[in-house]
């Protein structure tokens, strides 16, 4: 058997409710927020989340 490293990415849509004076301030606050503050969207947007295989590389076997 050969060994492969598979590189993948995951796309998910999230939301965060922010109180701000205007849209620009909301953008800045969201940009500076911790990723853990965001919650995954449910419903139609959540259905768009998916895995994507980006690359597969065969690993060379090291004989020691």
PyMOL commands that set and color helices and strands:
alter all, ss='L'
color gray80, all
select helices_A, chain A and resi 23-32+35-37+44-47
alter helices_A, ss='H'
color red, helices_A
select strands_A, chain A and resi 4-11+14-15+39-40+50-58
alter strands_A, ss='S'
color yellow, strands_A
deselect
rebuild
show_as cartoon
